Amino acid sequence: MRVASFFSGCGGLDLGFEQAGFDVVWANEFDSSIHETYRLNHTKTFLCGKDIQEIDVSEIPDCDGFIGGPPCQSWSTGGSMRGLDDKRGKVFLDYIRLIEGKKPKFFVIENVAGIISDHHFVTFHGFLSTLSEAGYKVHYSVFNTASFGIPQERLRVIVVGFRNDLNCDFSFPVSNERVKVTIKEAIGDIEIRPRPYLKGEKVEMIREVLANNEYYAGSFDKYYFERNRRRNWDEVSYTIVASANVIPLHPNSPEMVRDSKKGWHFIEGEENKYRRLSVRECARLQSFPDGFVFYYQDIRNGYKMVGNAVPPKLAYLIADEIKKALFEDEVYSEKETVLVGYFKNKEHLQEVLRNRIYYVRTGFRKGAMQIPPGAKQPNYLLLHHGQEKHLYELKNMEPLLRTANYLKSLGFHPSGDVYLCFVLKSCEEIIRPTLIELKNESRFSPYIAEF
């Protein structure tokens, strides 16, 4: 199947789709310092270097899917958090514009977990609603790459949409804590000592067995010592970022020491034993094969390309599930699902029945519920309080995203900010006492279960 790529960078997302059998025929990347790397690693793809805001939908060739990761700095909790007030955040709307105009069979959007933080959650759902109104069944999920065989902790949001007329049944890949790959398994076999480079020093692209085997040897600024930057060989790495200044330390470096007054620091007298991971070591921790070569003259650009990329292995897993949804003729057994929640007291239960609405706090916080628009919704609502249980049928519709002020106007007493509202089909209780075993009678966080 033919795919068009946007915000392509060096092509980590593209590589994963190519490994899964997709044909990336066209790509768009505005940063000219990345172009040589992209072209040399994706020889069959036409690379467009225009600003996405200047691209007309007619310039994009016929294709089956769009893939892309809009710039994340505007949404990152470690960045500006300005969202659509930042020019980099606004290009998200251009990507949506092109999806609406071209109507591909499917699309993929990758971004940082900060995009579904409380600060941006309503904006994010606005994006999804726009795509849903454009004729797509939309799914999203949060991934920690360490649970998918990628040797680093990296929280990312993946959005996948399919055109409604395709009636695709899609599921995200399932995480597996037992498949974690350690730093040692990823880079422990690298015995060649990497070359050091300073800021502004020209990097010589030496053609050798292990390309990009160099590291940034610049000074460590005060921001580096705000947190621990070193992980052991038997652990997964910290997130591989795009800035050379804050790249994690190699495990052979001595441990960093924590001081309650000064934060983290190096062991006195051993400062010369600390070094950052090399560009190639970072690439391996991102799941890039050694045959994927990064071309740059400034080592900071090397780290930028690697750190901004989507890990190819994660891209492959997503692409493989998309193939299954589009091509595999599998018979899926439709299981009924139930939303298990609790009611505080009799008055709360009566408010739910009077308004025919049960609300659940949402947002990117512990205990909050996230349900992607277009996903299969629960069929029933099971409310419990102690040993008392009540079962009601829900309307076959996506939950409504509502603010606390809306719920207060109905007589509820929410304490948060944004909620998902599930609509009861009727107030008549359904008698099915053996419906489901509660996971924990004392559990107060709502959850969805099959039966």
MONORKA-V882580 format. One record per helix or strand of 3 or more residues. SS is the DSSP state (helix for helix, strand for strand). FROM is the first residue (numbers start at 1). TO is the last residue. If there is no record, write none. Layout:
SS&FROM&TO, SS&FROM&TO
This chain:
strand&2&6, helix&12&19, strand&23&28, helix&32&41, strand&46&48, helix&52&54, helix&57&59, strand&65&68, helix&83&85, helix&87&102, strand&106&112, helix&113&116, helix&121&133, strand&136&144, helix&145&148, strand&155&163, helix&164&166, helix&177&179, helix&183&187, strand&195&197, strand&214&216, helix&222&226, helix&244&246, strand&257&259, strand&263&265, helix&271&273, helix&279&285, helix&299&308, helix&312&327, strand&337&342, helix&346&355, strand&357&362, strand&380&385, strand&388&394, strand&400&403, helix&404&409, strand&418&424, strand&447&450
